[in-house]
């Protein structure tokens, strides 16, 4: 049958082109709703928002929560970075992006954390959740408890990786809040998000956010995400001088347009953020205690163990008739003036063990009958009274020595720079990234003929050694400065 008025070849090409556009251009991605949020990271002040409370698909931004809980579990001792976690069939079957792990394979937790943070590996995200909670469903429940404790009021997680699932939703505001908590709650791990590439145990992986990291001055994280339902999402943080801004975008149409929009929002944030602002870290999460279930008569009870601090320790009563006088141990009594004086009076009142001859009664004296008095117990020979005067034969010397190891007279040097501004900038950035060991220290810039030394002071020797080891592990120059 011949078509009238239409060339069959041209008509076929038109149909083919239309079908090809449906394949190449993801309809859901193009139609994904847009939302944005910009905050001053130092104070949490909102500098810009648009549809910030609209519940949308977070995509791989979900892994920010997966990693937050992983860091939390490491801190609590539930798991360690060197724990070999087993890859389940469920984890191995996750679609890309993935590290390509096989079912039954074992890998250290540190490598899965790197792959999830840098490459956004779905198989590693699932494996992390299963290793910590036993199953992905239990881990999702922990994610929701943590989100509630952090104040993410409009977020619901269903999985550890962020692939589209019914009810798995969040907001630009909640994800911005989560990014700020990652920055300040676990600064020792934050450098993961700025690595252009890293070794994930089985191979080298590249950062999904390396384009923005390379293109935007001061950018140092945090996480990208993409699914057809979500579009191109990104939570990004950048620091310039004393200012730090976090920007979040949901529903970007492409990687390039999303990055351009995030750069625009970061610029807006730096324009609106004050040059000086107090650092107000977000409050640590507080977890609500589960309500006790009512006991139903006829059902077996359940033992609940509560770990609480002992407020008062009662001395056990001695059983009647079983009193025994234990062999006294050497005791040093110091600072108890009243008790010492009472003890001295008691000792002085002790009668002389040598019997004295009684005077015979005279005619003028009357002897009154007296009741035998109870002789007080003699002072234990091994009791040393710290404040009592020492006899010439025995001198008790009490020596108090302050350990030099605990003195905070040590420091560290993190480099020499051409200008005071450069040294102060490095000190501030280092203090932020290594807040766990450098908290409470003093930042000092010392000028010499060779330049400006950036120093941290007010450390013990142990804390100085620990800080240098941690900084050197991140390729930061560091050496210790002794007292004086």
CORTA-V951627 format. One record per residue. N is the residue number from 0. RES is the residue in one letter. OMEGA is omega in degrees with one decimal (none if undefined). D_LAST is the distance of its C-alpha to the last C-alpha in Angstrom with 1 decimal. Layout:
N & RES & OMEGA & D_LAST
N & RES & OMEGA & D_LAST
This chain:
0 & X & -176.6 & 100.1
1 & X & 179.5 & 99.2
2 & X & -179.6 & 97.0
3 & X & 174.3 & 98.5
4 & X & -179.1 & 96.5
5 & X & 177.6 & 93.3
6 & X & -175.2 & 92.4
7 & X & -178.9 & 91.5
8 & X & 179.6 & 88.9
9 & X & -179.9 & 87.1
10 & X & 178.3 & 87.2
11 & X & 178.7 & 85.6
12 & X & 179.4 & 82.8
13 & X & 179.1 & 82.2
14 & X & -179.4 & 82.0
15 & X & -179.9 & 79.7
16 & X & 179.6 & 77.3
17 & X & 178.1 & 77.2
18 & X & -179.9 & 76.3
19 & X & 177.6 & 73.6
20 & X & 177.3 & 72.0
21 & X & -179.8 & 71.9
22 & X & -173.6 & 70.0
23 & X & -176.5 & 67.6
24 & X & 178.6 & 66.7
25 & X & -176.6 & 65.6
26 & X & -177.2 & 67.7
27 & X & 179.5 & 65.5
28 & X & -179.5 & 62.3
29 & X & -177.4 & 64.0
30 & X & -178.4 & 65.2
31 & X & -179.1 & 61.9
32 & X & -179.1 & 61.0
33 & X & 174.3 & 58.1
34 & X & -177.8 & 55.2
35 & X & 179.3 & 51.9
36 & X & 176.4 & 48.8
37 & X & 179.0 & 45.8
38 & X & 169.2 & 42.9
39 & X & -173.9 & 39.5
40 & X & -176.9 & 37.2
41 & X & -174.7 & 34.6
42 & X & -175.1 & 37.2
43 & X & -179.1 & 40.2
44 & X & 179.7 & 42.4
45 & X & -179.6 & 45.6
46 & X & 179.2 & 46.0
47 & X & 175.3 & 49.3
48 & X & 175.0 & 51.6
49 & X & -176.1 & 55.0
50 & X & -172.0 & 56.8
51 & X & -178.6 & 53.4
52 & X & 177.3 & 55.1
53 & X & -179.2 & 57.9
54 & X & -176.3 & 57.8
55 & X & 177.5 & 57.8
56 & X & -177.8 & 57.2
57 & X & -176.4 & 53.4
58 & X & -173.4 & 54.0
59 & X & 169.1 & 50.8
60 & X & 176.0 & 48.6
61 & X & -176.0 & 49.4
62 & X & 174.1 & 46.9
63 & X & 177.7 & 44.1
64 & X & 177.3 & 45.2
65 & X & -179.8 & 45.7
66 & X & 178.1 & 42.1
67 & X & -179.9 & 40.7
68 & X & 176.8 & 42.5
69 & X & 178.1 & 41.3
70 & X & 179.1 & 37.6
71 & X & -179.9 & 38.5
72 & X & 177.0 & 40.2
73 & X & -179.6 & 37.2
74 & X & -178.4 & 34.9
75 & X & -179.9 & 37.4
76 & X & 178.2 & 37.8
77 & X & -176.8 & 41.4
78 & X & 179.4 & 40.9
79 & X & 179.8 & 38.2
80 & X & -177.7 & 37.6
81 & X & 175.5 & 39.0
82 & X & 176.2 & 42.1
83 & X & -178.9 & 45.2
84 & X & -176.8 & 47.5
85 & X & 178.8 & 51.2
86 & X & 179.9 & 53.1
87 & X & 174.9 & 56.2
88 & X & 179.1 & 59.5
89 & X & -179.8 & 58.8
90 & X & -178.2 & 55.5
91 & X & -176.7 & 56.9
92 & X & -179.4 & 59.8
93 & X & 178.9 & 57.8
94 & X & 178.6 & 58.8
95 & X & 7.7 & 56.5
96 & X & -175.9 & 53.9
97 & X & 177.9 & 52.8
98 & X & 178.4 & 50.9
99 & X & 180.0 & 54.2
100 & X & -178.4 & 53.4
101 & X & 177.6 & 56.4
102 & X & -178.3 & 57.6
103 & X & 179.8 & 56.2
104 & X & 177.8 & 53.3
105 & X & -178.2 & 49.8
106 & X & -179.9 & 46.6
107 & X & -178.3 & 43.0
108 & X & -177.1 & 42.3
109 & X & -179.0 & 39.4
110 & X & 177.1 & 41.9
111 & X & 176.9 & 44.4
112 & X & 178.9 & 41.7
113 & X & -177.6 & 40.9
114 & X & 179.6 & 44.7
115 & X & -177.8 & 45.4
116 & X & -172.8 & 42.5
117 & X & -176.9 & 43.0
118 & X & -176.3 & 46.7
119 & X & -175.7 & 48.0
120 & X & -178.3 & 49.7
121 & X & -179.6 & 52.2
122 & X & 178.4 & 52.7
123 & X & 178.9 & 48.9
124 & X & 178.4 & 48.9
125 & X & -179.8 & 51.8
126 & X & 177.6 & 50.3
127 & X & -179.7 & 47.1
128 & X & 179.8 & 49.2
129 & X & -179.9 & 51.4
130 & X & -177.2 & 48.5
131 & X & -172.8 & 46.9
132 & X & 178.9 & 50.0
133 & X & 177.3 & 52.7
134 & X & -179.0 & 54.8
135 & X & 179.3 & 54.6
136 & X & 177.8 & 56.7
137 & X & 179.2 & 54.3
138 & X & 177.9 & 51.3
139 & X & 177.3 & 53.1
140 & X & 176.7 & 53.4
141 & X & 176.5 & 49.7
142 & X & -179.1 & 49.1
143 & X & 176.4 & 51.4
144 & X & -179.7 & 49.7
145 & X & 178.5 & 46.3
146 & X & 179.1 & 47.7
147 & X & -180.0 & 49.2
148 & X & 179.5 & 45.9
149 & X & -178.7 & 44.1
150 & X & 177.8 & 46.8
151 & X & -167.8 & 48.8
152 & X & -175.8 & 52.1
153 & X & -178.4 & 54.4
154 & X & 174.4 & 53.3
155 & X & 179.5 & 55.2
156 & X & 175.6 & 54.2
157 & X & -179.7 & 56.7
158 & X & -174.9 & 54.8
159 & X & -172.4 & 51.4
160 & X & 177.2 & 52.0
161 & X & 175.3 & 53.8
162 & X & -171.1 & 57.1
163 & X & 177.8 & 59.8
164 & X & -176.9 & 61.2
165 & X & 178.8 & 63.2
166 & X & 179.6 & 61.1
167 & X & -170.0 & 57.8
168 & X & 175.8 & 56.7
169 & X & -178.9 & 53.8
170 & X & 176.9 & 53.0
171 & X & 179.2 & 50.8
172 & X & -178.2 & 49.1
173 & X & -179.4 & 48.4
174 & X & 174.4 & 47.0
175 & X & 177.5 & 44.7
176 & X & 179.1 & 43.4
177 & X & 177.7 & 42.9
178 & X & 179.3 & 41.0
179 & X & 177.1 & 38.7
180 & X & 177.2 & 38.1
181 & X & -177.9 & 37.4
182 & X & -172.2 & 34.7
183 & X & -179.7 & 32.8
184 & X & -178.7 & 33.8
185 & X & -178.3 & 32.9
186 & X & -178.9 & 30.5
187 & X & 178.6 & 29.4
188 & X & -172.3 & 33.0
189 & X & -178.9 & 33.8
190 & X & 177.2 & 33.0
191 & X & -173.0 & 36.2
192 & X & 179.6 & 38.3
193 & X & -179.5 & 37.0
194 & X & 177.6 & 37.6
195 & X & 176.1 & 40.5
196 & X & 179.5 & 41.3
197 & X & 178.4 & 40.1
198 & X & -175.6 & 41.4
199 & X & 175.5 & 43.3
200 & X & -178.6 & 44.0
201 & X & 178.5 & 47.4
202 & X & 176.7 & 47.0
203 & X & -180.0 & 45.0
204 & X & -178.3 & 45.7
205 & X & -178.1 & 45.4
206 & X & 177.7 & 44.3
207 & X & -177.5 & 47.3
208 & X & -173.2 & 45.3
209 & X & -179.9 & 44.1
210 & X & 178.6 & 46.5
211 & X & 179.8 & 44.8
212 & X & -179.4 & 41.3
213 & X & -171.6 & 42.2
214 & X & -173.5 & 44.3
215 & X & -177.7 & 42.3
216 & X & 178.6 & 39.1
217 & X & -179.2 & 36.3
218 & X & 179.2 & 38.4
219 & X & 176.4 & 36.6
220 & X & 14.0 & 39.1
221 & X & -170.8 & 40.9
222 & X & 175.2 & 44.4
223 & X & 175.2 & 47.9
224 & X & 176.0 & 51.2
225 & X & 162.8 & 54.9
226 & X & 179.0 & 58.2
227 & X & -178.8 & 61.6
228 & X & -175.7 & 61.7
229 & X & -169.5 & 58.3
230 & X & -177.6 & 58.1
231 & X & -176.8 & 54.9
232 & X & 177.9 & 52.0
233 & X & 166.1 & 48.3
234 & X & -174.8 & 45.2
235 & X & 177.0 & 42.7
236 & X & 179.2 & 39.3
237 & X & -179.0 & 37.6
238 & X & 175.8 & 34.4
239 & X & -176.6 & 34.2
240 & X & 179.7 & 31.2
241 & X & -175.6 & 30.6
242 & X & 174.7 & 34.1
243 & X & -175.9 & 35.4
244 & X & 173.9 & 39.1
245 & X & 178.9 & 41.1
246 & X & -179.7 & 44.8
247 & X & 176.7 & 47.5
248 & X & 171.5 & 50.9
249 & X & 170.3 & 53.9
250 & X & 174.3 & 57.1
251 & X & -175.9 & 56.3
252 & X & 177.9 & 59.2
253 & X & 178.4 & 57.3
254 & X & -177.2 & 53.8
255 & X & -178.7 & 54.0
256 & X & 177.2 & 55.3
257 & X & 179.8 & 52.9
258 & X & 178.3 & 49.9
259 & X & 179.8 & 51.3
260 & X & 178.7 & 51.7
261 & X & 177.5 & 48.2
262 & X & 177.8 & 46.8
263 & X & -180.0 & 49.0
264 & X & 176.9 & 47.7
265 & X & 176.3 & 44.1
266 & X & 178.0 & 44.8
267 & X & 179.6 & 46.5
268 & X & 179.4 & 43.5
269 & X & 177.1 & 41.1
270 & X & -174.9 & 43.6
271 & X & -178.3 & 43.9
272 & X & 177.6 & 40.4
273 & X & -179.0 & 38.4
274 & X & 177.4 & 35.5
275 & X & 178.4 & 33.3
276 & X & 179.3 & 33.9
277 & X & 178.1 & 32.1
278 & X & 177.2 & 31.3
279 & X & -177.7 & 33.7
280 & X & 177.5 & 33.6
281 & X & -178.8 & 37.0
282 & X & 178.3 & 37.6
283 & X & -178.0 & 37.5
284 & X & 175.0 & 41.0
285 & X & -175.0 & 42.9
286 & X & 179.8 & 45.7
287 & X & 178.4 & 49.0
288 & X & 179.6 & 50.2
289 & X & 179.4 & 53.6
290 & X & 180.0 & 56.6
291 & X & 179.5 & 58.2
292 & X & 178.6 & 61.6
293 & X & -179.9 & 64.6
294 & X & 178.6 & 66.1
295 & X & -179.7 & 69.7
296 & X & 178.4 & 71.9
297 & X & 178.5 & 73.2
298 & X & -178.9 & 70.2
299 & X & 178.7 & 67.5
300 & X & -179.4 & 64.3
301 & X & -179.4 & 60.9
302 & X & 178.1 & 57.8
303 & X & -179.7 & 54.8
304 & X & 178.7 & 51.5
305 & X & 177.8 & 49.0
306 & X & -178.5 & 45.4
307 & X & 179.6 & 44.4
308 & X & 178.9 & 41.9
309 & X & -178.6 & 43.3
310 & X & -177.6 & 43.6
311 & X & 179.0 & 45.3
312 & X & -177.0 & 45.9
313 & X & 177.8 & 49.2
314 & X & -179.7 & 49.9
315 & X & 179.3 & 53.0
316 & X & -179.4 & 56.0
317 & X & 179.6 & 57.4
318 & X & -178.8 & 60.8
319 & X & 177.0 & 63.5
320 & X & -177.9 & 64.4
321 & X & -179.8 & 61.4
322 & X & 176.4 & 59.0
323 & X & 179.4 & 57.3
324 & X & -179.1 & 54.9
325 & X & 176.7 & 52.0
326 & X & -175.7 & 50.2
327 & X & 177.0 & 47.4
328 & X & 178.4 & 43.9
329 & X & -177.0 & 41.2
330 & X & 173.2 & 39.9
331 & X & -179.5 & 37.0
332 & X & -178.2 & 37.8
333 & X & 172.9 & 35.0
334 & X & -178.9 & 35.2
335 & X & -172.3 & 39.0
336 & X & -177.3 & 40.4
337 & X & -179.5 & 43.8
338 & X & -179.1 & 44.4
339 & X & -179.4 & 43.2
340 & X & 177.6 & 45.6
341 & X & -179.9 & 48.4
342 & X & 178.7 & 47.8
343 & X & 178.1 & 47.9
344 & X & -179.2 & 51.1
345 & X & 178.9 & 52.6
346 & X & -179.8 & 51.8
347 & X & 179.5 & 53.2
348 & X & -178.9 & 56.3
349 & X & -178.3 & 56.9
350 & X & 178.7 & 60.2
351 & X & -178.3 & 60.2
352 & X & 179.8 & 61.4
353 & X & -178.8 & 63.9
354 & X & 178.3 & 67.2
355 & X & 178.8 & 68.3
356 & X & 179.6 & 72.1
357 & X & 176.9 & 73.6
358 & X & 179.5 & 75.7
359 & X & -179.0 & 79.3
360 & X & 178.0 & 80.7
361 & X & -178.1 & 82.8
362 & X & -176.1 & 85.6
363 & X & -177.3 & 83.6
364 & X & 178.5 & 80.8
365 & X & -179.6 & 80.9
366 & X & 178.5 & 78.9
367 & X & 178.4 & 77.8
368 & X & 179.3 & 77.3
369 & X & 177.6 & 73.7
370 & X & 178.9 & 72.3
371 & X & -179.7 & 70.0
372 & X & 178.8 & 66.4
373 & X & -179.4 & 63.8
374 & X & 179.6 & 61.4
375 & X & -179.8 & 57.8
376 & X & 179.6 & 55.8
377 & X & 178.9 & 53.6
378 & X & 177.5 & 49.9
379 & X & -176.5 & 48.5
380 & X & -176.3 & 47.4
381 & X & 177.7 & 44.1
382 & X & -178.8 & 43.1
383 & X & 179.3 & 40.0
384 & X & -173.2 & 39.6
385 & X & -177.2 & 36.0
386 & X & 178.5 & 37.0
387 & X & 179.2 & 40.1
388 & X & -178.0 & 40.2
389 & X & 177.1 & 39.7
390 & X & -179.2 & 42.6
391 & X & -178.7 & 42.2
392 & X & -175.2 & 43.1
393 & X & 178.3 & 40.6
394 & X & 178.0 & 37.1
395 & X & -178.6 & 35.2
396 & X & 176.8 & 31.4
397 & X & -176.7 & 29.4
398 & X & 175.3 & 25.8
399 & X & -177.8 & 23.4
400 & X & 176.9 & 20.2
401 & X & -177.9 & 17.7
402 & X & 177.1 & 16.7
403 & X & -178.4 & 13.0
404 & X & -177.8 & 14.5
405 & X & -179.5 & 15.5
406 & X & 179.9 & 12.3
407 & X & 179.9 & 11.5
408 & X & -178.2 & 7.7
409 & X & 178.4 & 8.4
410 & X & 176.2 & 10.0
411 & X & 177.3 & 12.7
412 & X & -178.3 & 14.1
413 & X & 172.7 & 17.8
414 & X & 176.9 & 18.8
415 & X & -171.3 & 19.2
416 & X & -175.0 & 22.2
417 & X & -177.3 & 24.5
418 & X & 177.5 & 24.5
419 & X & 179.5 & 22.5
420 & X & -179.3 & 25.3
421 & X & 179.1 & 25.1
422 & X & 179.3 & 21.4
423 & X & 179.6 & 22.1
424 & X & 178.8 & 25.2
425 & X & 177.8 & 23.5
426 & X & -179.1 & 20.8
427 & X & -179.1 & 23.8
428 & X & 179.4 & 25.9
429 & X & 178.8 & 23.3
430 & X & 179.2 & 22.6
431 & X & -178.0 & 26.4
432 & X & -177.6 & 27.0
433 & X & -174.3 & 24.3
434 & X & -174.5 & 24.7
435 & X & -177.7 & 24.9
436 & X & -175.9 & 21.3
437 & X & 179.6 & 19.6
438 & X & -179.7 & 21.6
439 & X & 179.0 & 19.6
440 & X & 177.6 & 16.5
441 & X & 178.2 & 15.5
442 & X & -178.1 & 16.4
443 & X & 174.4 & 14.7
444 & X & -177.9 & 16.0
445 & X & -178.2 & 14.1
446 & X & 175.3 & 16.7
447 & X & 179.6 & 16.7
448 & X & -176.7 & 19.8
449 & X & 179.3 & 20.2
450 & X & -177.0 & 20.2
451 & X & 179.8 & 18.5
452 & X & 177.6 & 15.8
453 & X & -174.0 & 16.5
454 & X & 166.8 & 13.6
455 & X & 179.5 & 13.8
456 & X & 179.8 & 11.2
457 & X & -179.3 & 11.9
458 & X & 167.0 & 12.9
459 & X & -179.8 & 13.2
460 & X & -179.0 & 13.0
461 & X & -178.6 & 16.8
462 & X & 176.8 & 17.1
463 & X & 177.6 & 14.7
464 & X & -179.5 & 16.9
465 & X & -179.5 & 20.0
466 & X & 179.7 & 19.3
467 & X & 178.9 & 18.8
468 & X & -178.0 & 21.9
469 & X & 179.2 & 23.9
470 & X & 179.0 & 23.0
471 & X & 176.6 & 23.7
472 & X & 177.6 & 27.0
473 & X & 177.0 & 27.9
474 & X & 175.9 & 27.1
475 & X & 179.6 & 24.0
476 & X & -178.2 & 21.3
477 & X & 168.6 & 18.1
478 & X & -172.4 & 15.1
479 & X & 175.7 & 12.1
480 & X & -177.1 & 8.4
481 & X & 178.1 & 6.4
482 & X & 178.2 & 3.8
483 & X & none & 0.0
